[in-house]
Amino acid sequence: MSGAMLAEEIKNLPDSYISQISDFIMYLKLKSKFNDFESHKDSYKEAISRWRNDSKELFADDAQFMNSAFELNRSQEMYKPKEIW
């Protein structure tokens, strides 16, 4: 059956059938997505690992700044809540 014939058959179906077909197609798409996700369980960890490795230079350049960034006297003051009202 060609795509045009299939499209014509679908157009002739009642709205309730089209809704069910749409739900089924969505189910298949989601199942495919989750199947991809389950077969690549470590993809998130791999992405984080690649990001860490690729950005090491950025952190190394900023390490000296970050070591001294909070040495101001103001940063060592005790927190005192302020009454707003």
C-alpha positions, 0 to 999 in steps of 0.5 A: 500500500502506497503512502498516498493510499494510506493517507486517504484511508486514514482521512476516511476514518472516524475521529475517535480512530484517528485519536487512537492512532495518534496515541499509538504513534506517540506511544511508539515514539516514546518507546523508541526514545526510552529504548535509546535511553536504556541502551545508553545508560552511561550517556549522561555520565559520559557527557559530564566526563567529556565536559569536565575533561574539555573544560579543565583548562578553564578551571585551571586558568581561574583557580588562582582567582578562585583561591583569593576571590573570597578573602575580603573582610566583608566576606568574613563578616557574620550574617545578620538578618535584616528586618525588612518591614 
